[in-house]
Amino acid sequence: MTKQTELGGTFRLPGTSFTVNRMGYGAMQLAAPHVYGPPRDVDAAVAVLREAVASGVNHIDTSDFYGPHVTNQIIKKALHPYPDGLVIITKLGGLSNVTPKQLAEGQKITEIVCVQNFYNVAQRGDDGFIDDLAKQSIAYVPFFPLGGFTPLQSSKLDAVAASLQVAPMQVALAWLLQRSSNMLLIPGTSSVEHLRENLKAATLRIPSELLADLDSIGRGSGQGLTAASHS
């Protein structure tokens, strides 16, 4: 079992009393395929959630659109009464394609504590945005840690993973944690075994020479598209 203190360090959401471990959990995969309907095995979904929290996850990302309603009902079944310190973030109206300009417009209306966009070692369009958010102590939550890779990029990631004797997904997650201290991760899975593998990424430190190899994967993608998000 991964210890709570090992889950990538902590981050305090600005303007709140909430401090979360940087390695969290995304609940979307608890619903049926295509995120519609209940899972085939509700007890297995409950077991995943309980294992996550027992392992130190205190940040769960969900939405009433998942199912719809299904994942939130499973979260309640698995975890209620909720333990102290557990932060459940649920998407309501969900802004899309958040850019720095849109963030600035939103900040005129309300305080923004988190931005969620498509970003990974191959898709680096938000590099500058992430750095600006870090200066404001605003969390950045990337999704699709292995999305949008070309075969060549995947082969480079596989080579780094093989040299470290870990899975490519673990390298992708560890790279994100090392990328910036305001990065919060929400890898999702419906498998306890896969959950444990993901959480181990929080203890993986990628050596500087291999970080350079990984950085070369996304070189030239800085003008990439910023995808769906919510804040």
C-alpha positions in Angstrom: 0.0 0.0 0.0 1.4 3.4 -1.0 1.7 5.7 2.0 -0.2 9.0 2.0 3.0 11.0 2.3 4.4 9.4 -0.8 1.6 10.6 -3.2 3.6 13.3 -4.9 3.6 15.8 -2.1 0.8 18.2 -1.2 -0.9 21.3 -2.7 -3.1 23.8 -1.0 -6.0 25.1 -3.2 -5.7 28.9 -3.1 -8.1 30.7 -0.9 -9.4 27.6 0.8 -8.5 25.4 3.7 -8.2 22.3 1.4 -4.8 20.6 1.1 -4.7 17.6 -1.2 -2.1 15.0 -2.1 -0.9 15.7 -5.7 -1.7 12.2 -6.9 -5.5 11.9 -6.9 -8.1 9.8 -8.7 -10.4 10.4 -11.6 -13.8 8.6 -11.3 -14.9 8.6 -15.0 -13.9 5.0 -15.6 -16.2 3.7 -12.8 -19.1 4.1 -15.2 -19.9 1.6 -18.0 -18.1 1.8 -21.4 -18.6 5.2 -23.1 -19.3 6.6 -19.7 -23.0 5.6 -19.9 -24.8 3.4 -17.4 -23.6 1.5 -14.4 -20.5 -0.7 -14.3 -20.8 -4.4 -14.7 -19.5 -5.0 -11.2 -20.4 -2.3 -8.7 -18.6 -4.0 -5.9 -15.4 -3.9 -7.8 -15.8 -0.1 -8.4 -16.4 0.3 -4.7 -13.3 -1.6 -3.9 -11.2 0.7 -6.2 -12.5 3.8 -4.4 -11.8 2.3 -1.0 -8.4 1.2 -2.0 -7.6 4.6 -3.4 -8.6 6.4 -0.1 -6.9 3.8 2.0 -3.7 4.4 0.0 -3.7 8.1 0.7 -5.8 9.6 -2.2 -7.7 12.5 -0.8 -8.7 14.2 -4.1 -11.3 12.6 -6.3 -12.4 14.2 -9.5 -15.9 13.3 -10.7 -19.0 14.6 -12.5 -22.7 14.1 -12.4 -22.4 13.6 -16.2 -20.6 10.3 -15.7 -23.2 7.7 -16.1 -25.1 10.1 -15.7 -25.2 10.2 -11.9 -23.6 6.7 -11.7 -20.1 7.6 -10.4 -21.3 10.0 -7.8 -23.7 7.3 -6.5 -20.9 4.8 -6.3 -18.6 7.3 -4.5 -21.3 7.8 -1.9 -21.8 4.0 -1.5 -18.1 3.4 -1.1 -17.0 6.3 1.0 -19.9 7.9 2.9 -19.6 9.0 5.7 -16.7 10.8 4.1 -13.4 10.9 6.0 -12.0 14.2 7.1 -9.8 15.8 4.5 -11.3 14.1 1.5 -11.9 16.6 -1.3 -14.4 15.5 -4.0 -14.5 17.9 -7.0 -17.5 17.5 -9.2 -17.9 19.3 -12.6 -21.1 21.3 -12.9 -21.2 23.7 -15.9 -17.6 22.9 -17.0 -15.8 25.7 -19.1 -14.2 24.3 -22.3 -10.9 25.3 -24.1 -9.6 27.5 -21.2 -7.0 29.9 -22.4 -5.0 32.5 -20.3 -7.4 35.1 -21.6 -10.4 33.2 -20.5 -8.8 32.6 -17.1 -8.3 36.3 -16.7 -11.9 37.0 -17.6 -13.1 34.4 -15.1 -11.0 35.8 -12.4 -12.9 39.1 -12.7 -16.0 37.2 -11.7 -14.8 34.7 -9.1 -11.7 33.1 -7.7 -10.3 30.2 -9.8 -8.4 27.5 -7.9 -7.9 24.9 -10.6 -7.6 24.6 -14.4 -8.0 21.3 -16.1 -6.7 20.9 -19.7 -5.3 18.3 -22.1 -1.5 18.1 -21.4 1.2 15.4 -21.3 4.8 14.9 -22.2 3.9 14.8 -25.9 1.2 17.5 -25.9 2.9 20.6 -24.5 0.7 23.5 -25.7 0.1 24.7 -22.1 3.7 24.9 -21.0 3.7 28.7 -20.6 0.2 28.6 -19.1 1.3 26.1 -16.5 4.2 28.3 -15.4 1.9 31.3 -15.1 -0.6 29.4 -13.1 2.2 28.2 -10.8 3.1 31.8 -10.1 -0.5 32.4 -9.0 -0.6 29.2 -6.9 -3.5 27.9 -9.1 -3.6 24.1 -9.6 -3.3 22.6 -13.1 -4.9 19.2 -13.6 -3.9 17.5 -16.9 -6.0 14.7 -18.4 -5.1 12.0 -21.0 -1.5 11.4 -19.7 -0.9 9.1 -22.7 -3.2 10.8 -25.2 -2.1 12.2 -28.6 1.2 10.3 -28.9 2.7 9.4 -32.3 4.2 6.0 -32.7 7.7 7.5 -32.6 6.9 9.4 -29.4 5.4 6.3 -27.8 8.6 4.3 -28.7 10.7 6.9 -26.9 8.5 6.8 -23.8 8.6 2.9 -23.9 12.4 3.1 -24.0 12.6 5.3 -21.0 10.1 3.1 -19.1 12.1 0.0 -20.0 15.3 1.6 -18.7 13.6 2.3 -15.4 11.9 -1.1 -15.4 8.4 0.4 -14.9 5.3 0.8 -17.1 5.0 3.7 -19.6 2.0 5.1 -17.7 4.1 5.4 -14.6 6.7 7.3 -16.4 4.1 9.6 -17.9 2.6 10.3 -14.5 5.9 10.8 -12.8 7.0 13.2 -15.5 3.9 15.3 -14.9 4.6 15.4 -11.1 8.2 16.6 -11.7 7.1 19.1 -14.4 5.6 21.6 -11.9 4.7 21.7 -8.2 1.1 23.0 -9.0 0.4 19.8 -11.1 -2.4 17.6 -9.6 -3.0 14.2 -11.2 -6.3 12.3 -11.5 -5.5 9.0 -13.3 -8.6 6.9 -13.5 -9.1 3.1 -13.6 -11.7 0.5 -12.7 -9.0 -2.0 -11.6 -7.4 -2.2 -8.1 -4.2 -3.6 -9.6 -4.0 -0.7 -12.1 -4.7 1.8 -9.4 -1.8 0.5 -7.4 0.5 0.7 -10.4 -0.6 4.3 -11.0 0.0 5.3 -7.4 3.5 3.9 -7.5 4.3 6.6 -10.0 4.2 9.1 -7.1 7.4 7.6 -5.7 9.2 7.4 -9.1 12.0 9.9 -9.6 13.1 10.3 -13.2 16.9 11.0 -13.5 17.8 14.3 -15.3 19.3 12.5 -18.3 16.1 10.6 -18.9 14.0 13.8 -18.3 15.9 15.3 -21.2 14.9 12.3 -23.4 11.3 12.7 -22.4 11.3 16.5 -23.0 12.5 15.8 -26.5 9.2 13.9 -27.1 7.1 17.1 -26.9 9.6 19.4 -28.6 7.8 21.5 -31.1 4.3 20.9 -29.7 4.2 24.2 -27.7 1.7 25.7 -30.1 -0.7 22.7 -29.7 -4.4 22.9 -29.0 -5.7 23.4 -25.5 -8.5 20.9 -25.1 -11.6 20.6 -22.9 -11.3 21.7 -19.3 -13.1 23.1 -16.3 -12.1 25.5 -13.5 
